[in-house]
């Protein structure tokens, strides 16, 4: 199976030109270029848990600190960790790229 970004896995349609982008807005994970390539994803597609203001479950999420608990329960977050294994980029490294 091919590597998926969060918007592909969740099928949310909030990536640029996505089915729901005009109606609900574009999610910052799909446009955050500073995280491009992290965990083999496009933009923030495989680092969404570290990006402020993502649109998960139809609700704007807050900062990393306020949303991490929810993200750790997320099937996508867990899948990325399993797929990347020891090469999984840590949240600390991701956050340093966002400063």
N, CA, C and O atoms as CSV, one atom per row, in Angstrom:
chain,resi,resn,atom,element,x,y,z
A,1,UNK,N,N,0.845,-1.187,0.000
A,1,UNK,CA,C,0.000,0.000,0.000
A,1,UNK,C,C,0.889,1.248,0.000
A,1,UNK,O,O,1.922,1.281,0.668
A,2,UNK,N,N,0.492,2.239,-0.729
A,2,UNK,CA,C,1.253,3.479,-0.844
A,2,UNK,C,C,1.134,4.304,0.437
A,2,UNK,O,O,0.139,4.227,1.158
A,3,UNK,N,N,2.163,5.084,0.693
A,3,UNK,CA,C,2.163,6.013,1.828
A,3,UNK,C,C,1.020,7.009,1.621
A,3,UNK,O,O,0.845,7.540,0.524
A,4,UNK,N,N,0.246,7.260,2.678
A,4,UNK,CA,C,-0.865,8.210,2.592
A,4,UNK,C,C,-0.607,9.405,3.489
A,4,UNK,O,O,0.012,9.288,4.547
A,5,UNK,N,N,-1.090,10.555,3.049
A,5,UNK,CA,C,-1.130,11.750,3.874
A,5,UNK,C,C,-2.441,11.745,4.642
A,5,UNK,O,O,-3.366,11.013,4.290
A,6,UNK,N,N,-2.526,12.557,5.687
A,6,UNK,CA,C,-3.710,12.541,6.545
A,6,UNK,C,C,-5.001,12.792,5.773
A,6,UNK,O,O,-6.004,12.124,6.024
A,7,UNK,N,N,-4.996,13.739,4.844
A,7,UNK,CA,C,-6.227,14.057,4.118
A,7,UNK,C,C,-6.648,12.919,3.200
A,7,UNK,O,O,-7.833,12.770,2.899
A,8,UNK,N,N,-5.693,12.118,2.753
A,8,UNK,CA,C,-6.029,10.949,1.933
A,8,UNK,C,C,-6.591,9.840,2.820
A,8,UNK,O,O,-7.597,9.215,2.484
A,9,UNK,N,N,-5.938,9.606,3.940
A,9,UNK,CA,C,-6.377,8.568,4.872
A,9,UNK,C,C,-7.761,8.882,5.438
A,9,UNK,O,O,-8.636,8.018,5.491
A,10,UNK,N,N,-7.937,10.120,5.855
A,10,UNK,CA,C,-9.212,10.543,6.461
A,10,UNK,C,C,-10.281,10.883,5.424
A,10,UNK,O,O,-11.464,10.982,5.748
A,11,UNK,N,N,-9.848,11.062,4.165
A,11,UNK,CA,C,-10.767,11.411,3.081
A,11,UNK,C,C,-11.613,12.630,3.449
A,11,UNK,O,O,-12.827,12.650,3.245
A,12,UNK,N,N,-10.946,13.634,3.989
A,12,UNK,CA,C,-11.658,14.814,4.478
A,12,UNK,C,C,-11.984,15.825,3.382
A,12,UNK,O,O,-12.908,16.624,3.536
A,13,UNK,N,N,-11.240,15.799,2.278
A,13,UNK,CA,C,-11.509,16.733,1.190
A,13,UNK,C,C,-11.061,18.148,1.452
A,13,UNK,O,O,-11.487,19.068,0.753
A,14,UNK,N,N,-10.202,18.350,2.453
A,14,UNK,CA,C,-9.786,19.699,2.818
A,14,UNK,C,C,-8.375,20.055,2.350
A,14,UNK,O,O,-7.790,21.029,2.824
A,15,UNK,N,N,-7.836,19.276,1.430
A,15,UNK,CA,C,-6.569,19.631,0.799
A,15,UNK,C,C,-6.859,20.652,-0.287
A,15,UNK,O,O,-8.013,20.789,-0.695
A,16,UNK,N,N,-5.840,21.387,-0.777
A,16,UNK,CA,C,-6.096,22.347,-1.859
A,16,UNK,C,C,-6.812,21.664,-3.030
A,16,UNK,O,O,-6.411,20.589,-3.476
A,17,UNK,N,N,-7.856,22.294,-3.507
A,17,UNK,CA,C,-8.713,21.769,-4.580
A,17,UNK,C,C,-9.481,20.515,-4.182
A,17,UNK,O,O,-10.020,19.821,-5.044
A,18,UNK,N,N,-9.536,20.219,-2.894
A,18,UNK,CA,C,-10.282,19.062,-2.407
A,18,UNK,C,C,-11.782,19.298,-2.491
A,18,UNK,O,O,-12.235,20.430,-2.656
A,19,UNK,N,N,-12.538,18.231,-2.378
A,19,UNK,CA,C,-13.990,18.278,-2.526
A,19,UNK,C,C,-14.675,19.224,-1.534
A,19,UNK,O,O,-15.732,19.773,-1.843
A,20,UNK,N,N,-14.088,19.423,-0.349
A,20,UNK,CA,C,-14.717,20.276,0.666
A,20,UNK,C,C,-13.909,21.535,0.974
A,20,UNK,O,O,-14.231,22.265,1.912
A,21,UNK,N,N,-12.862,21.794,0.191
A,21,UNK,CA,C,-11.984,22.940,0.474
A,21,UNK,C,C,-12.714,24.272,0.388
A,21,UNK,O,O,-12.515,25.131,1.246
A,22,UNK,N,N,-13.544,24.464,-0.615
A,22,UNK,CA,C,-14.271,25.736,-0.734
A,22,UNK,C,C,-15.304,25.894,0.367
A,22,UNK,O,O,-15.482,26.983,0.914
A,23,UNK,N,N,-15.972,24.821,0.683
A,23,UNK,CA,C,-17.046,24.858,1.674
A,23,UNK,C,C,-16.507,24.988,3.107
A,23,UNK,O,O,-17.021,25.785,3.892
A,24,UNK,N,N,-15.471,24.204,3.449
A,24,UNK,CA,C,-15.003,24.134,4.832
A,24,UNK,C,C,-13.619,24.721,5.067
A,24,UNK,O,O,-13.186,24.852,6.212
A,25,UNK,N,N,-12.927,25.072,3.997
A,25,UNK,CA,C,-11.581,25.627,4.122
A,25,UNK,C,C,-10.506,24.574,3.941
A,25,UNK,O,O,-10.749,23.376,4.085
A,26,UNK,N,N,-9.321,25.048,3.625
A,26,UNK,CA,C,-8.170,24.168,3.433
A,26,UNK,C,C,-7.486,23.962,4.784
A,26,UNK,O,O,-7.252,24.917,5.525
A,27,UNK,N,N,-7.175,22.722,5.088
A,27,UNK,CA,C,-6.510,22.393,6.348
A,27,UNK,C,C,-5.039,22.788,6.279
A,27,UNK,O,O,-4.385,22.539,5.266
A,28,UNK,N,N,-4.505,23.399,7.335
A,28,UNK,CA,C,-3.111,23.817,7.331
A,28,UNK,C,C,-2.121,22.662,7.171
A,28,UNK,O,O,-0.999,22.885,6.717
A,29,UNK,N,N,-2.497,21.464,7.522
A,29,UNK,CA,C,-1.583,20.327,7.340
A,29,UNK,C,C,-1.273,20.112,5.860
A,29,UNK,O,O,-0.173,19.684,5.511
A,30,UNK,N,N,-2.217,20.402,5.010
A,30,UNK,CA,C,-2.014,20.166,3.579
A,30,UNK,C,C,-1.173,21.248,2.903
A,30,UNK,O,O,-0.737,21.070,1.766
A,31,UNK,N,N,-0.943,22.354,3.584
A,31,UNK,CA,C,-0.197,23.459,2.973
A,31,UNK,C,C,1.079,23.840,3.735
A,31,UNK,O,O,1.809,24.729,3.296
A,32,UNK,N,N,1.352,23.194,4.848
A,32,UNK,CA,C,2.514,23.539,5.680
A,32,UNK,C,C,3.796,22.992,5.063
A,32,UNK,O,O,4.164,21.841,5.298
A,33,UNK,N,N,4.470,23.818,4.276
A,33,UNK,CA,C,5.638,23.377,3.518
A,33,UNK,C,C,6.879,23.142,4.380
A,33,UNK,O,O,7.791,22.431,3.958
A,34,UNK,N,N,6.929,23.723,5.568
A,34,UNK,CA,C,8.106,23.523,6.424
A,34,UNK,C,C,8.225,22.070,6.895
A,34,UNK,O,O,9.291,21.650,7.344
A,35,UNK,N,N,7.150,21.315,6.796
A,35,UNK,CA,C,7.172,19.913,7.218
A,35,UNK,C,C,7.138,18.959,6.020
A,35,UNK,O,O,6.933,17.756,6.184
A,36,UNK,N,N,7.336,19.491,4.847
A,36,UNK,CA,C,7.339,18.658,3.645
A,36,UNK,C,C,8.416,17.575,3.752
A,36,UNK,O,O,9.572,17.868,4.056
A,37,UNK,N,N,8.033,16.343,3.504
A,37,UNK,CA,C,8.961,15.221,3.540
A,37,UNK,C,C,9.059,14.518,4.880
A,37,UNK,O,O,9.594,13.412,4.956
A,38,UNK,N,N,8.557,15.134,5.933
A,38,UNK,CA,C,8.612,14.480,7.240
A,38,UNK,C,C,7.769,13.214,7.194
A,38,UNK,O,O,6.632,13.226,6.721
A,39,UNK,N,N,8.331,12.145,7.681
A,39,UNK,CA,C,7.684,10.831,7.679
A,39,UNK,C,C,7.195,10.444,6.282
A,39,UNK,O,O,6.199,9.736,6.133
A,40,UNK,N,N,7.905,10.919,5.274
A,40,UNK,CA,C,7.624,10.636,3.858
A,40,UNK,C,C,6.320,11.243,3.360
A,40,UNK,O,O,5.741,10.758,2.388
A,41,UNK,N,N,5.853,12.301,4.019
A,41,UNK,CA,C,4.594,12.926,3.627
A,41,UNK,C,C,4.774,14.176,2.798
A,41,UNK,O,O,5.868,14.730,2.690
A,42,UNK,N,N,3.669,14.603,2.216
A,42,UNK,CA,C,3.624,15.859,1.472
A,42,UNK,C,C,3.205,16.964,2.428
A,42,UNK,O,O,2.207,16.836,3.137
A,43,UNK,N,N,3.973,18.051,2.443
A,43,UNK,CA,C,3.729,19.161,3.366
A,43,UNK,C,C,3.572,18.604,4.779
A,43,UNK,O,O,4.474,17.916,5.257
A,44,UNK,N,N,2.470,18.873,5.460
A,44,UNK,CA,C,2.284,18.359,6.820
A,44,UNK,C,C,1.428,17.117,6.877
A,44,UNK,O,O,0.865,16.799,7.925
A,45,UNK,N,N,1.321,16.414,5.777
A,45,UNK,CA,C,0.424,15.264,5.682
A,45,UNK,C,C,0.750,14.080,6.554
A,45,UNK,O,O,-0.098,13.212,6.764
A,46,UNK,N,N,1.975,14.025,7.071
A,46,UNK,CA,C,2.338,12.942,7.981
A,46,UNK,C,C,3.015,13.512,9.226
A,46,UNK,O,O,3.849,12.872,9.865
A,47,UNK,N,N,2.615,14.752,9.543
A,47,UNK,CA,C,3.067,15.431,10.749
A,47,UNK,C,C,1.934,16.307,11.291
A,47,UNK,O,O,2.186,17.269,12.016
A,48,UNK,N,N,0.712,15.981,10.947
A,48,UNK,CA,C,-0.449,16.818,11.256
A,48,UNK,C,C,-0.633,17.065,12.747
A,48,UNK,O,O,-1.161,18.107,13.136
A,49,UNK,N,N,-0.211,16.132,13.583
A,49,UNK,CA,C,-0.364,16.280,15.028
A,49,UNK,C,C,0.456,17.433,15.593
A,49,UNK,O,O,0.163,17.912,16.688
A,50,UNK,N,N,1.464,17.883,14.878
A,50,UNK,CA,C,2.316,18.973,15.362
A,50,UNK,C,C,1.920,20.328,14.776
A,50,UNK,O,O,2.517,21.347,15.122
A,51,UNK,N,N,0.931,20.348,13.903
A,51,UNK,CA,C,0.557,21.578,13.202
A,51,UNK,C,C,-0.682,22.193,13.844
A,51,UNK,O,O,-1.725,21.549,13.960
A,52,UNK,N,N,-0.549,23.430,14.251
A,52,UNK,CA,C,-1.648,24.155,14.886
A,52,UNK,C,C,-2.764,24.430,13.880
A,52,UNK,O,O,-2.511,24.768,12.723
A,53,UNK,N,N,-3.997,24.278,14.346
A,53,UNK,CA,C,-5.150,24.657,13.541
A,53,UNK,C,C,-5.612,23.647,12.517
A,53,UNK,O,O,-6.363,23.996,11.606
A,54,UNK,N,N,-5.177,22.385,12.644
A,54,UNK,CA,C,-5.674,21.374,11.712
A,54,UNK,C,C,-7.171,21.184,11.920
A,54,UNK,O,O,-7.710,21.542,12.967
A,55,UNK,N,N,-7.821,20.633,10.944
A,55,UNK,CA,C,-9.280,20.520,10.965
A,55,UNK,C,C,-9.706,19.058,11.076
A,55,UNK,O,O,-10.245,18.496,10.122
A,56,UNK,N,N,-9.476,18.455,12.204
A,56,UNK,CA,C,-9.794,17.034,12.391
A,56,UNK,C,C,-11.200,16.861,12.946
A,56,UNK,O,O,-11.610,17.546,13.883
A,57,UNK,N,N,-11.918,15.935,12.346
A,57,UNK,CA,C,-13.268,15.652,12.821
A,57,UNK,C,C,-14.210,16.823,12.687
A,57,UNK,O,O,-15.193,16.917,13.421
A,58,UNK,N,N,-13.924,17.722,11.757
A,58,UNK,CA,C,-14.795,18.867,11.533
A,58,UNK,C,C,-14.622,19.983,12.540
A,58,UNK,O,O,-15.383,20.950,12.538
A,59,UNK,N,N,-13.623,19.855,13.404
A,59,UNK,CA,C,-13.390,20.853,14.447
A,59,UNK,C,C,-11.955,21.358,14.327
A,59,UNK,O,O,-11.024,20.566,14.185
A,60,UNK,N,N,-11.781,22.671,14.383
A,60,UNK,CA,C,-10.436,23.240,14.353
A,60,UNK,C,C,-9.734,22.839,15.644
A,60,UNK,O,O,-10.229,23.078,16.745
A,61,UNK,N,N,-8.566,22.224,15.477
A,61,UNK,CA,C,-7.762,21.799,16.620
A,61,UNK,C,C,-6.815,22.927,16.996
A,61,UNK,O,O,-6.473,23.763,16.160
A,62,UNK,N,N,-6.401,22.949,18.221
A,62,UNK,CA,C,-5.526,24.011,18.696
A,62,UNK,C,C,-4.056,23.688,18.513
A,62,UNK,O,O,-3.648,23.077,17.525
A,63,UNK,N,N,-3.277,24.110,19.485
A,63,UNK,CA,C,-1.829,23.922,19.441
A,63,UNK,C,C,-1.460,22.463,19.682
A,63,UNK,O,O,-2.294,21.649,20.080
A,64,UNK,N,N,-0.208,22.159,19.433
A,64,UNK,CA,C,0.320,20.815,19.657
A,64,UNK,C,C,0.008,20.343,21.073
A,64,UNK,O,O,-0.492,19.235,21.267
A,65,UNK,N,N,0.303,21.180,22.054
A,65,UNK,CA,C,0.116,20.794,23.451
A,65,UNK,C,C,-1.346,20.490,23.774
A,65,UNK,O,O,-1.633,19.573,24.543
A,66,UNK,N,N,-2.257,21.243,23.199
A,66,UNK,CA,C,-3.671,21.054,23.527
A,66,UNK,C,C,-4.313,19.895,22.777
A,66,UNK,O,O,-5.349,19.391,23.209
A,67,UNK,N,N,-3.728,19.461,21.671
A,67,UNK,CA,C,-4.383,18.420,20.889
A,67,UNK,C,C,-3.671,17.078,20.890
A,67,UNK,O,O,-4.224,16.098,20.391
A,68,UNK,N,N,-2.461,17.000,21.434
A,68,UNK,CA,C,-1.679,15.776,21.342
A,68,UNK,C,C,-2.408,14.559,21.909
A,68,UNK,O,O,-2.318,13.468,21.346
A,69,UNK,N,N,-3.122,14.734,23.007
A,69,UNK,CA,C,-3.852,13.606,23.597
A,69,UNK,C,C,-4.832,12.986,22.609
A,69,UNK,O,O,-4.921,11.763,22.500
A,70,UNK,N,N,-5.562,13.825,21.896
A,70,UNK,CA,C,-6.493,13.325,20.882
A,70,UNK,C,C,-5.742,12.688,19.724
A,70,UNK,O,O,-6.154,11.647,19.211
A,71,UNK,N,N,-4.652,13.302,19.315
A,71,UNK,CA,C,-3.880,12.793,18.179
A,71,UNK,C,C,-3.302,11.416,18.480
A,71,UNK,O,O,-3.268,10.554,17.602
A,72,UNK,N,N,-2.848,11.202,19.710
A,72,UNK,CA,C,-2.246,9.915,20.048
A,72,UNK,C,C,-3.253,8.774,19.965
A,72,UNK,O,O,-2.864,7.617,19.811
A,73,UNK,N,N,-4.530,9.085,20.065
A,73,UNK,CA,C,-5.595,8.083,19.936
A,73,UNK,C,C,-6.000,7.858,18.480
A,73,UNK,O,O,-6.716,6.907,18.170
A,74,UNK,N,N,-5.546,8.723,17.603
A,74,UNK,CA,C,-5.942,8.699,16.202
A,74,UNK,C,C,-5.319,7.507,15.466
A,74,UNK,O,O,-4.124,7.246,15.604
A,75,UNK,N,N,-6.120,6.797,14.697
A,75,UNK,CA,C,-5.636,5.654,13.919
A,75,UNK,C,C,-4.546,6.077,12.931
A,75,UNK,O,O,-3.590,5.334,12.710
A,76,UNK,N,N,-4.683,7.254,12.344
A,76,UNK,CA,C,-3.686,7.717,11.387
A,76,UNK,C,C,-2.342,7.948,12.073
A,76,UNK,O,O,-1.311,7.508,11.564
A,77,UNK,N,N,-2.336,8.621,13.201
A,77,UNK,CA,C,-1.115,8.863,13.974
A,77,UNK,C,C,-0.425,7.548,14.299
A,77,UNK,O,O,0.788,7.418,14.130
A,78,UNK,N,N,-1.187,6.587,14.758
A,78,UNK,CA,C,-0.642,5.281,15.113
A,78,UNK,C,C,-0.109,4.549,13.884
A,78,UNK,O,O,0.927,3.889,13.956
A,79,UNK,N,N,-0.806,4.662,12.767
A,79,UNK,CA,C,-0.376,4.014,11.537
A,79,UNK,C,C,0.962,4.593,11.062
A,79,UNK,O,O,1.857,3.843,10.672
A,80,UNK,N,N,1.099,5.915,11.095
A,80,UNK,CA,C,2.352,6.546,10.683
A,80,UNK,C,C,3.497,6.037,11.559
A,80,UNK,O,O,4.577,5.731,11.053
A,81,UNK,N,N,3.268,5.947,12.845
A,81,UNK,CA,C,4.293,5.437,13.752
A,81,UNK,C,C,4.710,4.020,13.408
A,81,UNK,O,O,5.898,3.699,13.430
A,82,UNK,N,N,3.753,3.175,13.092
A,82,UNK,CA,C,4.072,1.789,12.722
A,82,UNK,C,C,4.787,1.727,11.376
A,82,UNK,O,O,5.752,0.979,11.219
A,83,UNK,N,N,4.321,2.506,10.410
A,83,UNK,CA,C,4.939,2.497,9.085
A,83,UNK,C,C,6.373,3.012,9.108
A,83,UNK,O,O,7.245,2.465,8.433
A,84,UNK,N,N,6.616,4.057,9.879
A,84,UNK,CA,C,7.933,4.675,9.914
A,84,UNK,C,C,8.895,3.967,10.861
A,84,UNK,O,O,10.110,4.041,10.679
A,85,UNK,N,N,8.368,3.286,11.863
A,85,UNK,CA,C,9.214,2.552,12.800
A,85,UNK,C,C,10.250,3.446,13.459
A,85,UNK,O,O,9.946,4.557,13.893
A,86,UNK,N,N,11.488,2.942,13.528
A,86,UNK,CA,C,12.574,3.670,14.190
A,86,UNK,C,C,12.900,4.979,13.488
A,86,UNK,O,O,13.482,5.876,14.099
A,87,UNK,N,N,12.535,5.107,12.217
A,87,UNK,CA,C,12.799,6.331,11.474
A,87,UNK,C,C,11.745,7.409,11.662
A,87,UNK,O,O,11.834,8.474,11.052
A,88,UNK,N,N,10.742,7.143,12.506
A,88,UNK,CA,C,9.655,8.087,12.771
A,88,UNK,C,C,10.228,9.373,13.334
A,88,UNK,O,O,10.932,9.354,14.344
A,89,UNK,N,N,9.932,10.486,12.687
A,89,UNK,CA,C,10.450,11.776,13.147
A,89,UNK,C,C,9.699,12.194,14.405
A,89,UNK,O,O,8.469,12.186,14.431
A,90,UNK,N,N,10.431,12.553,15.432
A,90,UNK,CA,C,9.830,12.889,16.721
A,90,UNK,C,C,9.084,14.215,16.653
A,90,UNK,O,O,9.354,15.066,15.806
A,91,UNK,N,N,8.144,14.358,17.568
A,91,UNK,CA,C,7.386,15.608,17.654
A,91,UNK,C,C,8.333,16.771,17.934
A,91,UNK,O,O,8.130,17.870,17.417
A,92,UNK,N,N,9.344,16.548,18.730
A,92,UNK,CA,C,10.316,17.605,19.045
A,92,UNK,C,C,11.001,18.093,17.763
A,92,UNK,O,O,11.153,19.296,17.551
A,93,UNK,N,N,11.408,17.150,16.916
A,93,UNK,CA,C,12.053,17.532,15.650
A,93,UNK,C,C,11.090,18.270,14.735
A,93,UNK,O,O,11.466,19.246,14.086
A,94,UNK,N,N,9.861,17.809,14.684
A,94,UNK,CA,C,8.851,18.450,13.829
A,94,UNK,C,C,8.607,19.875,14.317
A,94,UNK,O,O,8.596,20.815,13.522
A,95,UNK,N,N,8.413,20.031,15.615
A,95,UNK,CA,C,8.152,21.355,16.181
A,95,UNK,C,C,9.322,22.309,15.942
A,95,UNK,O,O,9.109,23.504,15.734
A,96,UNK,N,N,10.540,21.803,15.970
A,96,UNK,CA,C,11.690,22.684,15.727
A,96,UNK,C,C,11.679,23.215,14.300
A,96,UNK,O,O,12.181,24.311,14.048
A,97,UNK,N,N,11.125,22.472,13.377
A,97,UNK,CA,C,11.028,22.933,11.980
A,97,UNK,C,C,9.916,23.956,11.809
A,97,UNK,O,O,9.913,24.709,10.836
A,98,UNK,N,N,8.988,23.990,12.731
A,98,UNK,CA,C,7.864,24.922,12.663
A,98,UNK,C,C,8.142,26.243,13.367
A,98,UNK,O,O,7.313,27.152,13.309
A,99,UNK,N,N,9.267,26.369,14.017
A,99,UNK,CA,C,9.615,27.623,14.709
A,99,UNK,C,C,10.096,28.663,13.752
A,99,UNK,O,O,10.429,29.774,14.165
